[in-house]
């Protein structure tokens, strides 16, 4: 019986390439099909559907709880990197234009502006602080508290680095969308505070050492998001 159960788990567990492709397709399809103004009920429905799809795709992996180290960065025990969900693109100092969402001049959005996750080893906690806008936090493993429309929160990461990928931070440009919806303005002539933001990440490792990084966010004239790593 054990042999047959193991074969079943192996068959249903998606490989790394399949998991990445699954995440990309979920965000891509959501971006193609979803347009709305800042209507809370519609945004909530979208997020619930997105999370349901993510959970379905990762279920076998989470049940098994195996593959320790698959997602962790090798070598440096204090390695730390930030990725954008959807394309699994690492956010670096050179900057990356995100493809998961776009903001229009009339305040409507298509897709989601930005979802982040981190990869690394031996992370104890990360305190996230958003300078101008707001954030959501969702734990796809359902082991941690969720946060909604917050400026700051602290997330405990712990020893299971394979879980880090499923700890999702969403950036919410609510102030910008509201300003575009309520006033006769365009993205191009918004104030700097409404076009630029920064998510600061204060990382504490298991040994007590710390490092501070930040993702600088810019809404470009075309409504797409440019993200750069600082620090």
N, C-alpha and C positions, 0 to 999 in steps of 0.2 A: 504493500500500500504506500509506503514511504517513497518508493521509487516512482510510482505513478503520480503522486502529488508533486514531487520535485519536477518531473517532466512537465506537468501542467503549469507550474509556476514559471519554469524557464520559457515555456511557449508564450505565456501571456505577458511576460515582463518586457516592456519596450527597451530597445537598445538606445544608447545615448543619442545616436543620429536621429532615431525615430522620435525621441522625446523632444529634441530641439526643433525638428520639423513640425511636430504637433503644436508646439507653442507658437511657432511662426504662423501656421495656418489659422489658428484660433484668432490671433490678433489681426491678421490680414483680412479674414472674413468679417470680423467685427467692424473693422475700419471701412470696408466696402459697403456694408449694409446699414450702418448706424449713423444717423444725423439727427441732432436735436439742439434746442436751446437749453438754457440752464433750468430744466424741469427736473425736480428732485426724484419724482416717481419713475421717470424714464431712465434716468441715470442709475437708479437702484436696480431696476429690472435688468439693465445691461450688465451690471457688475455681478448680479446673481447668476446670470447665464454664463458669463465668462468663467466664474469660479466653478460652476458645475462642470463645464467642459474640461477645465484644468484638472479637477479632482478625478474625473472619469479616466483621463489619459494617464494619470500617475498612480491609480489605485493599486495595481499589482506591485509596483515598486515600494509603496508605503507599507503594504501588508507584509512583504518579505523583510523589509528593514535591512536589507543587505547592501552589498556593494560599497562598503565604507571606503571613502577615499576616491571614489569615481569622479566626484566634482571638485575635490580639493586641489589647491595649487601645490605643486611638488617642490621640494627643496626647502625654501625659506619657511620656518615654522611661524613666522609672523606675516606671511604673505596676505595681501589684501587687494582686491580688485572689484570694480563696480561695473555692472552690465545692464544694458537696456533689454527688457523682455520684448519678445516679438522677433527681433533679429539676432538676439544673443550677442550683440556687438559690445565689446568692451569700450567703456567711456574713458578716454585718455586725455592728456594735455593738448593733443592736436585737435580734439573736438570731433564730434560725430553728429550728422544730421539724422534725426529720428524719423522713422517712416510709419509709426503706429497711429498717428493722428495729425490733424491739421485744424487750425482756428481760422475762421473767416472774418472779414471786416464787419459783418452784421452781427457777430457774436455767436453764431452757430459753430458747432464743432462736428468733426467727422472722426470717429475712432477715439482713442484715448491719447492724451498728450504725452505722458511718459510713465512707465512702470520701471522701477529699479530693483535689482537684487545684488547681493554681494557674494563673492567667493573668497575663500581663504581657509586658514587653519587656526585653531586655538583662540578663537574670538570668544570673549566672555559676554560683553555687551556693546551695543552701539547706541549712542544718544543722537537722534536725528533732530535738527532744528531747521525750520524753513523761514527764511528772512521776510518775504513779502506775501506769499500765498499760503496754501494749506496742503496737508498731506493726509492720505489714508494709509493704514497698515493692515495687511491681511496675512495670516499664517495658514498656508495651505495644509499643513500637518495638523492644524487645529489644537496645538499644544500651548499657544500663547494668546494673550489678550489682543483683541483687535482695537484699532483706533480709527476715528472718523473725524474729518475736518479739524485736524489738530495742527498747531504750530510747532509743537515739540513733543517727543515721546522717547522712551528708552526701551530697547528690545534686547532680551536675553537670548544669546545664540547657543552657547553650550558646546558640548564635545562632538555632536554629530554634524560634522561639516557637510555631509551629504544632504542635510536638511536646509542649508543656507539658501539654496536656489529657490526654495518655496516660501521664503519670507519676503513678501512683496511690498514695496513702498511706492505708492502712486502720488505723483505731483498733480495738484489741482489748481489750475489758474483761474479760480472763481472770480477774483476781483477784476481780472482783465476781461473775462467773458461778460461780466455784468456791465462794465464800463462801455464795451462795444455795443451791447444790447440797448443800453439806456441813453446813449448820447450819439450825436451825429459826428462820429469820429471814425478813423480807420486805424489799423495797426501801425501804420507808418507814422502817424502823429500822436501816438500815445506817449505818456510820460515814461521816463526810464524805469521807474518803479514798477510800472505795469507791463513792461516788456522784458524786464530782467529779474531774475531771482537767483537764490542760492540755497542749496540744501547742504548744511554742514553735518558731517558725520564724525563724532568723537568716539573712536574705537578703543576699547580696553581689552587687552589680551589676558589670558589665564594667568600669566606670570606677573600681572599688575602693570606692565608697560602700556603706554598709550600712544596713539597717533591720531592726528586730525586731518581729515580730507574734506573736500567740498566739491559738489557738482554745481558749476555755474550754468545757468539756463538762460537762453535768449530766444524770444519769439521773433523770428525773422519777418521781413516785409511780406513774404509769401505765406505766412502763417505756420510754417514748419518750425520745429523745435531744434535748436542747436545746443548740445550739451558738452561741457568741457570739465575735465577733472582738475582741481586745484589742490596745492599742498603736497 
